[in-house]
């Protein structure tokens, strides 16, 4: 092989290698370009995905922020309304407290003025007593010197005279102070009672428990009597009433002092007549049904009264007695309506006095439950009703108010006085009650006899339906000062010896006449 050929081969080999290197470089550059393109594409896609994720995150965060803001706004709004309500209640209570404080300050001022007036009067009386003692010593010495009386005898005589003079002075002071206190008390009482009456207006329905039962025919009377009186004896024994069957056509009379028992007997009798089968077994069956119906009716009426006056928690046995008042009347006034009305009036007065209104209404509703308790219970209806209320869990204040509303127990609380006043208001309203002529005349006669039993009374007139007594006295036997004590004594004797609804005003009149004759 020649050198040239070798050189050519080497050159060719070098050129081939160069070409191969160029081609490889170009291929490598192309691959780098493709890798950069793919890398850029991946980065762009990652940026795009990141932007989308960021946008969605911002959107969700904004939505959550708006929801939280709305919740916070609602919460703030509720709290603002609650604060406004609390501020309103606080302002109301603050104004009420201010008014009560003003009233308390006013009453305290009046009390201090009255106390100061009494103190001045006591000082004046003390000064007068000192004068009397000094005068007593002078007169004692003078009488001993002139009349030969001992010092002890003169002293006793002067003490007697001083006692009479002191009684007259005391009566004058007592009369003046009593008139001042009575004027203030009467003014306040009239305002409270007037507001109570204006705020409540009850209905007046004169109801009477039915004691007669109509019969379809007189033939039923014989079946009611039964063979040898078997049916009527069974009826009276089971129902605990008297069944009066006389010549009155198509009518029988049920008689009993127990209003509930009488009503159950009436219902039983009506069922027997409607059924037509009259014998002891049916009487007992219908009596049980009527008693169950009556218990339900009384309980419903009691619950209705409880809801009407806005109280709760009264024992079911007490509510049954309240419902039973529906069949009890006093001077034709329905006692169920009277109890509700007394409760409302008592509550109204309690609100004026700043007392517990619900407690006052409760006491007013229950004050007459003793009227429908069995007559075998000992004591007046106020005492019997108070004992029954105590037995079934009523509070001591309620029990005392029931017991004291007719002075069977001395009232020791404002609630007791309120119940007594509400009872009198409900019964004394025009048209609320009617009295029989015989009892009316008898009451007037008794009042006049009591008044005429006092010394110095010349004439007595019971007026205004027995609500007021005018007493005329002899001016030479009764002084102006003694008329004060006489009016009190008469009032106390009427209270102790008579029973009457409401109050009786005693007015003592003393007249002095001076006669001159011109010739």
C-alpha positions in Angstrom: 0.0 0.0 0.0 1.3 3.4 -0.9 1.8 6.3 1.4 -0.7 8.4 -0.5 -3.4 5.8 -0.1 -2.7 5.7 3.6 -2.9 9.5 3.8 -6.1 9.6 1.8 -7.6 6.9 4.0 -6.6 8.8 7.1 -8.0 12.1 5.7 -11.2 10.3 4.7 -11.4 8.8 8.1 -10.8 12.2 9.7 -13.5 13.8 7.5 -15.9 11.0 8.4 -15.3 11.4 12.0 -15.8 15.1 11.7 -19.0 14.7 9.9 -20.1 12.2 12.5 -19.2 14.6 15.3 -21.1 17.4 13.5 -24.1 15.2 13.1 -24.0 14.0 16.7 -23.7 17.6 17.9 -26.7 18.6 15.8 -28.7 15.7 17.1 -27.6 16.6 20.7 -28.6 20.2 20.1 -32.0 19.2 18.8 -32.6 17.0 21.8 -31.6 19.8 24.1 -34.1 22.1 22.3 -36.8 19.5 22.6 -36.0 19.1 26.3 -36.1 22.8 26.9 -39.4 23.0 25.1 -40.9 20.2 27.2 -39.5 21.8 30.3 -41.0 25.1 29.4 -44.3 23.5 28.6 -44.3 21.7 32.0 -43.4 24.9 33.8 -46.2 26.8 32.0 -48.7 24.1 32.8 -47.5 24.1 36.5 -47.9 27.9 36.6 -51.4 27.7 35.1 -52.4 24.9 37.5 -50.9 26.9 40.4 -52.9 30.0 39.3 -56.1 28.0 39.1 -55.5 26.5 42.5 -54.7 29.9 43.9 -57.9 31.4 42.3 -60.1 28.7 43.7 -58.5 29.0 47.1 -59.0 32.8 47.1 -62.6 32.3 46.0 -63.3 29.7 48.7 -61.6 31.8 51.3 -63.6 34.9 50.2 -66.8 32.9 50.4 -66.0 31.5 53.9 -65.0 35.0 55.0 -68.4 36.4 53.8 -70.3 33.6 55.6 -68.4 34.2 58.8 -69.0 38.0 58.5 -72.7 37.4 58.0 -72.8 35.2 61.1 -70.9 37.8 63.1 -73.3 40.5 61.8 -76.3 38.5 62.9 -74.8 37.8 66.3 -74.0 41.5 66.8 -77.5 42.4 65.7 -79.1 39.9 68.2 -76.8 41.2 71.0 -77.7 44.8 70.2 -81.4 44.0 70.4 -80.9 42.1 73.6 -79.0 45.0 75.0 -81.7 47.5 73.9 -84.3 45.3 75.7 -82.3 45.1 78.8 -81.7 48.8 78.8 -85.5 49.4 78.4 -86.3 47.0 81.3 -83.6 48.6 83.4 -84.9 52.1 82.7 -88.5 51.0 83.5 -87.4 49.4 86.8 -85.3 52.4 87.6 -88.3 54.7 87.0 -90.5 52.5 89.2 -87.8 52.4 91.9 -87.5 56.2 91.7 -91.3 56.5 92.1 -91.3 54.1 95.1 -88.5 56.1 96.7 -90.4 59.3 96.2 -93.5 57.8 97.7 -91.5 56.4 100.6 -89.8 59.8 101.2 -93.3 61.5 101.1 -94.7 59.0 103.6 -91.7 59.4 105.8 -92.1 63.1 105.7 -95.7 62.9 106.6 -94.9 60.4 109.4 -92.2 62.8 110.8 -94.6 65.7 110.7 -97.3 63.7 112.5 -94.7 62.5 115.0 -93.5 66.1 115.6 -97.1 67.2 116.0 -97.7 64.5 118.6 -94.4 65.4 120.4 -95.5 69.1 120.6 -98.9 68.0 122.0 -97.2 65.8 124.5 -95.0 68.7 125.5 -98.0 71.0 125.8 -99.8 68.5 127.9 -96.7 68.0 130.1 -96.5 71.8 130.6 -100.2 71.9 131.5 -99.7 69.1 134.0 -96.9 71.0 135.6 -99.2 74.0 135.9 -101.9 71.8 137.3 -99.5 70.4 139.9 -98.4 73.9 140.9 -102.0 75.0 141.1 -102.8 71.8 143.0 -100.2 72.7 145.7 -101.5 76.3 146.0 -105.2 75.2 146.2 -104.3 72.4 148.6 -102.6 74.8 151.0 -105.5 77.3 150.6 -108.2 74.7 151.2 -106.4 73.3 154.2 -106.1 76.8 155.7 -109.7 77.9 154.9 -111.8 74.8 155.2 -109.9 72.9 157.8 -109.3 70.0 155.3 -106.3 67.9 155.6 -103.7 68.0 152.9 -104.5 64.5 151.8 -108.2 65.2 151.4 -107.5 68.3 149.4 -105.1 66.4 147.3 -107.6 63.6 146.5 -110.2 66.2 145.6 -107.9 68.1 143.2 -106.6 64.9 141.6 -110.2 63.9 140.8 -110.9 67.3 139.2 -107.6 67.2 137.3 -108.4 63.7 136.1 -111.7 64.9 134.6 -110.0 67.9 133.0 -107.2 65.7 131.6 -109.8 63.4 130.1 -111.5 66.3 128.3 -108.1 67.6 127.1 -107.1 64.1 125.9 -110.4 63.6 124.1 -109.8 66.9 122.3 -106.3 66.0 121.3 -107.3 62.5 120.3 -110.2 63.7 118.3 -108.0 66.2 116.4 -105.3 63.7 115.7 -107.8 61.0 114.8 -109.5 63.4 112.3 -106.1 64.3 110.7 -105.0 60.7 110.4 -108.5 59.6 109.2 -108.5 62.3 106.6 -105.1 61.2 105.1 -105.9 57.5 105.4 -109.4 57.9 103.9 -108.0 59.9 101.0 -105.4 57.3 100.2 -107.8 54.4 100.7 -110.4 56.0 98.4 -107.8 56.6 95.7 -106.6 52.9 95.8 -110.2 51.5 95.9 -111.3 53.9 93.2 -108.4 52.9 90.9 -109.2 49.2 91.6 -112.9 49.6 90.7 -112.1 51.6 87.6 -109.6 48.9 86.4 -112.0 46.0 87.0 -115.7 45.7 86.1 -117.3 42.4 86.9 -120.6 41.0 85.8 -123.5 40.7 88.2 -125.6 37.6 87.6 -128.0 36.6 90.3 -128.0 32.8 90.1 -129.8 30.3 92.3 -129.1 26.7 92.7 -132.0 24.7 91.3 -133.7 22.6 93.9 -136.8 21.5 91.9 -137.0 18.8 89.2 -139.7 18.8 86.6 -141.5 15.5 85.9 -143.0 14.4 82.6 -146.2 13.4 84.5 -147.5 12.8 88.0 -147.3 9.1 87.5 -143.6 9.3 88.0 -144.1 10.4 91.6 -145.5 6.9 92.5 -142.6 5.2 90.9 -140.2 7.5 92.7 -141.8 6.5 96.0 -141.8 2.8 95.1 -143.5 0.0 96.9 -143.8 0.9 100.6 -141.5 3.9 100.0 -138.5 1.6 99.1 -137.3 3.9 96.2 -137.5 7.2 98.0 -135.8 5.8 101.1 -133.0 4.4 98.9 -132.7 7.7 97.0 -132.4 9.7 100.2 -130.0 7.3 101.8 -127.7 7.1 98.8 -127.8 10.8 97.8 -127.8 12.2 101.4 -130.7 14.6 100.7 -134.4 14.9 101.4 -136.7 14.3 98.5 -140.0 16.1 98.9 -143.0 14.8 96.9 -146.2 16.8 97.6 -149.3 17.8 95.7 -147.5 20.3 93.4 -148.2 19.0 89.9 -145.3 17.5 88.0 -142.6 18.8 90.3 -140.5 17.3 93.1 -138.1 19.2 95.4 -134.6 18.2 96.4 -133.6 19.6 99.8 -130.1 19.7 101.4 -127.9 22.3 103.0 -124.9 20.8 101.1 -125.1 22.5 97.6 -122.8 19.9 95.9 -124.8 17.0 97.3 -128.1 18.6 96.3 -126.8 19.2 92.7 -125.6 15.5 92.4 -129.0 14.4 93.6 -130.7 16.6 91.0 -128.6 15.1 88.2 -129.3 11.6 89.5 -133.0 12.2 89.6 -133.0 13.5 86.0 -131.1 10.4 84.8 -133.6 8.1 86.6 -136.5 9.9 85.0 -134.9 9.8 81.6 -134.1 6.1 81.9 -137.5 5.1 83.3 -136.2 2.2 85.4 -136.4 3.4 89.0 -135.1 1.0 91.7 -132.3 1.0 94.3 -129.7 -0.5 92.0 -130.3 2.1 89.3 -130.3 4.9 91.8 -126.9 3.8 93.1 -125.5 3.5 89.5 -126.8 6.9 88.4 -125.6 8.5 91.6 -122.0 7.3 91.0 -122.2 8.6 87.4 -123.6 12.0 88.6 -121.0 12.3 91.3 -118.1 11.6 88.8 -119.7 14.2 86.4 -120.0 16.7 89.2 -116.4 16.2 90.3 -115.2 16.9 86.8 -117.4 20.0 86.4 -116.2 21.4 89.7 -112.6 20.8 88.8 -113.1 22.3 85.3 -114.7 25.4 86.9 -111.8 25.7 89.4 -109.2 25.4 86.7 -111.1 28.0 84.6 -111.1 30.4 87.5 -107.4 29.8 88.1 -106.6 30.5 84.5 -108.8 33.6 84.4 -107.0 35.3 87.3 -103.6 34.2 86.0 -102.3 32.0 88.9 -101.3 28.3 88.9 -100.3 25.5 91.2 -103.5 25.4 93.3 -104.2 21.9 94.7 -106.9 20.0 92.7 -109.0 19.5 95.9 -109.0 23.2 96.6 -110.0 23.9 92.9 -112.9 21.5 93.3 -114.2 23.7 96.2 -113.7 26.8 94.1 -115.8 25.2 91.4 -118.5 24.2 94.0 -119.0 27.9 94.8 -120.9 28.0 91.5 -123.9 26.4 93.3 -123.7 28.7 96.3 -125.2 32.1 96.6 -125.2 34.9 99.2 -128.0 37.3 99.0 -128.5 35.9 95.5 -124.9 36.8 94.5 -123.2 33.8 92.8 -120.2 33.0 95.0 -118.1 31.6 92.1 -118.4 34.9 90.3 -117.9 36.7 93.6 -114.6 34.8 94.3 -113.2 35.7 90.8 -114.2 39.3 91.2 -112.7 39.6 94.7 -109.5 38.0 93.3 -109.3 40.6 90.5 -110.1 43.5 92.9 -107.5 42.3 95.4 -104.9 41.9 92.7 -105.6 45.5 91.5 -105.2 46.9 95.0 -102.0 44.9 95.5 -100.6 46.4 92.3 -101.4 49.9 93.6 -99.7 49.1 96.9 -96.7 47.4 95.4 -97.5 44.0 96.7 -97.3 40.5 95.1 -100.3 40.6 92.6 -100.5 36.9 92.0 -100.4 36.1 95.7 -103.2 38.7 96.3 -105.4 37.2 93.5 -104.8 33.7 94.9 -106.0 34.8 98.4 -109.0 36.6 96.9 -110.0 33.5 94.9 -109.8 31.2 97.9 -111.2 33.4 100.7 -114.7 31.8 100.6 -114.0 28.1 100.0 -115.1 27.3 103.5 -118.7 28.1 102.4 -118.9 24.8 100.5 -117.2 22.6 103.0 -119.4 20.1 104.9 -121.4 21.8 107.6 -120.1 19.2 110.2 -116.8 21.2 110.2 -116.5 23.4 113.3 -116.1 27.1 113.0 -117.0 29.9 110.6 -116.5 29.6 106.9 -113.4 31.7 107.1 -111.8 29.5 109.8 -112.9 26.2 108.0 -111.6 27.5 104.7 -108.3 28.6 106.1 -107.7 25.2 107.8 -108.5 23.4 104.5 -106.1 25.6 102.5 -103.4 25.0 105.1 -103.9 21.2 104.9 -103.3 21.3 101.1 -100.1 23.4 101.1 -101.2 27.0 100.9 -98.7 29.5 102.3 -99.1 31.0 105.8 -99.8 34.4 104.3 -102.7 33.0 102.2 -104.1 31.0 105.1 -104.0 34.1 107.4 -105.7 36.3 104.8 -108.5 33.7 104.4 -109.0 33.3 108.2 -108.9 37.1 108.9 -111.2 38.3 106.1 -114.2 38.4 108.6 -112.1 39.3 111.7 -112.2 35.7 113.0 -108.5 36.5 113.4 -107.1 40.0 113.7 -105.6 41.0 110.4 -101.8 41.4 110.7 -100.8 42.0 107.1 -101.6 44.3 104.2 -102.7 41.3 102.2 -105.3 40.3 104.8 -106.7 43.8 104.8 -106.8 43.8 101.0 -108.7 40.5 100.9 -111.2 41.9 103.4 -111.6 45.1 101.4 -112.0 43.2 98.1 -114.7 40.9 99.7 -116.6 43.9 100.9 -116.3 45.8 97.6 -117.6 42.8 95.6 -120.6 42.3 97.9 -121.4 46.0 98.5 -121.5 47.1 94.8 -125.0 48.2 93.7 -126.9 45.3 92.3 -124.5 42.7 93.5 -126.6 41.4 96.3 -130.3 41.4 97.3 -131.5 41.0 100.9 -134.9 39.6 102.0 -137.2 42.2 103.4 -137.6 40.3 106.7 -133.9 40.1 107.3 -133.4 43.8 106.2 -136.0 45.1 108.7 -134.7 42.8 111.4 -131.1 44.1 110.9 -132.3 47.7 111.1 -134.3 47.0 114.3 -131.3 45.2 115.9 -129.0 48.2 115.1 -131.4 50.7 116.7 -131.9 48.5 119.8 -128.1 48.3 120.3 -127.6 52.1 119.9 -130.6 52.9 122.2 -129.0 50.8 125.0 -126.4 53.6 125.6 -127.0 56.3 128.1 -127.7 59.8 126.8 -129.1 58.7 123.4 -132.4 60.4 122.6 -133.1 59.3 119.0 -131.6 56.7 116.6 -132.1 56.4 112.8 -130.7 53.6 110.7 -130.4 54.9 107.1 -128.8 53.9 103.7 -130.0 50.4 104.0 -128.4 49.9 107.4 -125.0 51.2 106.2 -125.1 54.2 108.4 -126.6 55.0 111.8 -127.4 58.6 112.9 -127.4 58.9 116.7 -128.8 62.0 118.4 -127.8 62.6 122.1 -129.0 64.8 124.9 -126.7 67.8 125.1 -127.0 68.1 128.9 -125.8 64.5 129.4 -123.2 64.0 126.7 -120.4 66.6 125.9 -118.8 67.3 122.6 -115.7 65.3 123.7 -117.7 62.4 124.9 -119.4 62.0 121.5 -116.0 60.7 120.1 -115.9 57.9 122.7 -119.6 57.2 122.3 -119.3 56.6 118.6 -116.4 54.2 119.1 -118.3 52.3 121.8 -121.4 51.9 119.6 -119.3 50.7 116.7 -117.5 48.1 118.9 -120.8 46.8 120.3 -122.3 46.5 116.8 -119.2 44.6 115.6 -119.4 42.2 118.5 -123.1 41.5 118.5 -124.1 41.6 114.8 -123.2 39.9 111.5 -123.6 42.0 108.4 -121.9 42.5 105.0 -119.7 45.5 104.4 -119.4 48.3 107.0 -121.7 50.4 109.2 -120.9 54.1 109.8 -121.9 55.5 113.2 -122.5 59.3 113.3 -123.2 60.9 116.7 -124.9 64.3 116.6 -125.1 66.7 119.6 -127.0 69.9 119.3 -127.0 72.8 121.7 -130.0 75.2 121.6 -130.1 78.7 123.0 -133.5 80.3 123.3 -134.1 83.9 124.0 -137.5 85.7 124.3 -137.9 89.3 123.5 -140.8 91.2 125.3 
